[in-house]
Amino acid sequence: MPKSAPRPSSGSKQTVHLRPGLDLHIAGFKPGETMQMDFEIRDTFLRFSFYLDGNGYMAWPLLKGYCAPKKIRPIERCSSVSFYPESEGSICFPAGHHQYHLTVQISPALLNAFMGGRFRRIPYDLEAISEGCNTIDFFHYGPLSPEMETAIRQIIDCPYSGSLGQIYQESRAIELIAHKLAQIEACAEDMPAPNKLRLNEVERVQHAKDILMRDLENPPRLFDLARAVGTTHTQLNRGFRSVFGTSVFGYLRQLRLEKARHFLEQGSMNVTEAAVAVGYNSLSSFSRAFSSHFGFKPASYLKKDRLMELGVPATAPGTPVFAFERKRI
């Protein structure tokens, strides 16, 4: 390990709550004997982890979408992004090895807010997770770049305290996320462009679309939907991206919001009723999604004449509108 990389004293652990949906965890220790612990994950957070020094492994007996146990072995100077909601497994650290890990934990909704819903070439699954899908798992593993190490050192050697220190550390935590996403995008750019869809693949996409439109309030899980049309969730996401320009979950989100827009336009429901009717359990989540999609709050969409003022074309119920000029008020 290079001398420039910081190495905390044995047994140190720190958690910093930066803002709702964004936490920073720093741990450094050297176990005197092999440590093996079971763990449970009962949340829906993305974890951007950075290992300056380490050895050991994490193992999951069964993950959604995997048919066999999965084992991940962190090594010195690596980074990862993981999303394993509602899972459990074990973690092992061998005796006598320094462990130094920093993790930025962020809610998918906050990540999507930071990105403004505009992702470039990241995996379809990660984009779907950022949009609120919690029925799939995700993992990406790569090296620790010099830029990541610099940001980590600045977090640890923070020159400020109190609120200024929190602002400083938050900016570096977001920078770490940016470096890792850039690394994922670079990996995607190295991959060959997907082949043109065959006729039977287009038919599967259309069949999946029809299934989604039958019940927007209670849509099937992604894996169940893929199985129903005879493909895998990855291939189905690629198909939706090719045909509709977005992932399965992104398309479902658009369908729901367009249906809610129709209810509000007709004046048949208020905002809360429209949110529930299209499958949103949280009014705040619905309002954020609606505002992000249309450019204004759902309460501003209650009158048809208001739509005309905003330049939004009227459409038949259930018909998604993917391209029009959105104006802010």
N, C-alpha and C positions, 0 to 999 in steps of 0.2 A: 504493500500500500504506500503510495507516495507520501512524503513528509508533509506536503501541503494540505493533505486531506485531514480534517479534524477527527480526533478520536476521543470521545468523552470518557470520563472515569467510569470504572466498573459499577454497574448497578444503577445508572442514571436513567430516569424516565420522565418525560414532560409531555403534557397535553395542553395545547393552546386553542381556545375557542375563538376563532377569528370573527365569525359572524354566523347567523343561523344558516346551517347547511354547509359550513366550511370549517373544518378542524385540522389542526396540525399535531402530529404525534411524533415524538423523537425518543428513541430508546437506544441505549448503549450498555452492554454488559458482557461479562466473560464468565460463563457458568463453570463452577468447580466440578460439576458432574453433569452427565447427559440429562437434559431437560426434555420431557415429552408431555404435552398437555393436549387435552381435547378442547375444542372450541365450537361455538355455535354462532352463526350469523343470522340475525333476525331483523335486518334493516335493508334498505335499498340505496346504499351509498356506493359511489365509485371510489376506489382506493388507488391513488397514484403513489407507488412505493419506490423508494430509492435506497439501494444497499451499497454503502461505502465499504463495508467490511462484513463478512458473514459466511456462514456455512450451515447446513441443515436442510430441512425440507418441510413442505406442507402437503398434506394428503387429504383428499376428499373421497369417501367411499363411493359416492354416487352423486353426479350432478345432473341437472335437467339437461337433456339432450345428449348425454354421454352414456354409453352402455357399459363402461368399465371404470374401475377406480382411476382417479387422476392424481398424479404427484407432480409437484412443482418444487424444484430445488434452487433456492436463491443462492447466488455466489457473490463473491466480492465484485464491487463495481458494476452493478447491473440495475435495471429499472423495470417496472412493470405497471400495468393497469389491470385491475380486476373488478369484476362485478359478479358476485355469487349470492343473490338474495335467498333467504330461507334455505341455508345449507349448513352443514356441519362437517367437521373433520378433525385432524390432529396436526400438531406442529412439533418438530423435534429440533433441538439445538445440541450439538455434540459438546462434550466437556473440553475445556481448554481453548476454545475458539472465540475470538472477539466477535461480537455482533454489534453492528451499528446500522440502524434502520431509521429512515425518516419517511413518514407517510402523510400525504395530503388527502384528506377524506372530504369529498364534495358530493352534494346531492345532485342527481341528474338534472333537476329543474334549474338549479343555480348554474350548472355548466351550460345548459342550453341558453340561459339568460345572458351569460357572458359572451357566448358565441353568436347571440342574436338569431339562433336557428339556422345560421349559415355555416355549414360544414363543407369542406372541399372533398378530398379523397380519403375519408376514413371508412373503416368497415361498416357495412350496413347495420350490423348488430349494435355497434356502439352508437350510431346515430339514432336507432330506434330506442335504445336505453335512455339517451339524453332527452327523448321526446316523451318518456314516461313508461315505456314498456318494461315490465319487471318479470317477464316469463321466460327470459333467456339469460344465459351466462356469457361472460366475456373475459378473455385474458389475452394480454399482449406482453411479450417479454423482449427486452433489448438491452444494449450496453448503456452504461452511465457515461454521458457525454461531458466534455469539459465545461460546457455552459451549465449543465445541471449541477455539477460539483461546485461551481462558483456560486450559484444561487443558494445551495445548501450551506456553504460556508458563511454566506452573508446572513442567513437565518440564524445560525448558531452564534455568530459574532455580532449580533444586532447591536448597533451603537446607541440605541435609544431605549427608553423604558416607558411604562405606562401606555397611554393611548397612542403616542407616536411610535412606540415599539410595535404595537399591534398592527398599525397601518403599514409599517415597514415590512414586518413578517408576512402580512397578507399579500402585499405586492410581490414578494419573492415566491410565496406559495403559488400564486396564480402564474408567475413566470415559469415555475417548474412544470405546471400543467401544460403551458404553451409549448415548452421544449419537448415534452413527451408526445403531445399531439402532433407536433411537427415531425417527430421521429416516425410516428405511425403513418403519417401522410407520405413520408419519403419511402417507406416500405411499400405502400400501396402504389406509388408511382413506378416502382421497379417491377411491378407485376404486369404481365401482358394484358392488353385491353380485352374485355370479354367478347366472345364470339357473338354474332348475330343470333337471336333466338330462333329456334326451329318452330314450325307450325304447332306441334304438340305442346311446346313450352308456352307459347302464347295462349293456347287454349286453356292450359292449367291456370295461368294468371287470370284469365277472364272468368274461369269457374270460381277461383278463390275470391275475386272481386264480387261475384254474385252472392257468394256465401256471406261475405262481410255485410253486404247491403240488406240482407234479410233481417238482421237483428243488430242494430248499432249499439243498443244498450247492453247486450250480453254477447259480444263476439267471441268466437273460439280462440283458444290459445294459439300462438304462432305455430308450435309444433303440431298441434291437432289439425290446424288448417292445412299445413303442408302435407300431412299424412292423408287428409281427406281428398286432396287433389293429386296424390301420387308422386310427391317430390320431397325434397328436404327443405328445412327452413332457410338455409343459405341460398339454395337455388331459387326458391320462391322470392326471397328479397331481391336477388339479382334480376329476376324476371320483372318484378314490379318497378324496379329502378329503370329498366330498359323501356317498359311500356308506358309507365306513368310518371317517371322522373323522381320517384321517391320510394322509400321502403314500404313494407306492408303496414307497419304501424303509422308511418307518416300519411299514407293514403287513408287509413281508417280515421286518423285525426282530422283530415280534411273533410271526409264524408260527414263526420259528426258535427263539425263546425258549420258546414254548409246547411245541414239539416236544422241545426239550432238557429242559424240565420233566417231560414225560411219561417220557422215558428215565430220569431220575433218580428219579421217583416209583416206577417199576416195578422199580428196582434193576438194570436190565439193563446199565447203563453207569456208569462213574465220571465225574467232572466233565470230565476231559480228553477222554475218548471222546465224551461228549455234545457238547462244544464242536466237535470235528472233524466229527461226524456232521451237524451243521446248518450247516457252512460257515464256522466261525470258525477262522482260522489262529493267532490269538493268544489264549492262555488268559486273560491279564490283561484283554484287551478283552471277552472273553466274560463274565468275572466282573463287570466294571463294568456291562455292559449288563444282565446278569441281576439284579444287585443293584438297579439303577435301576428295572427293570421290576416286580420282585416285592417289593422292600423288604428283602431279606435275601440272603446269599451262597448260591451254588448248593450248597455243601457242606451247608447246612442243609435242603436239599430232597430228601434221599436216602431218606427213609422216608415211606411213605404215611400212617402214623399221625401223623407230624409235620405233614403237610399239614392234617389235621383239626384239630390244635391251633391252627394258624395261621388257620383259617377260610377256606382256599382250596378252592373246589369242585373235585371231580374231573371231568374232561372226557374225551371220546374223543380218541385220538391225532390230532394234526394240527388240532384245532379250537381256534382262537384265543379266548382269553378277554380281553375288552376292558374289562370293568367288574366289579370286585369289591373288597371292602374289603381293603386290604393292611396288614398289621400288622408292625411292626418288632420284632426281638428283640435 
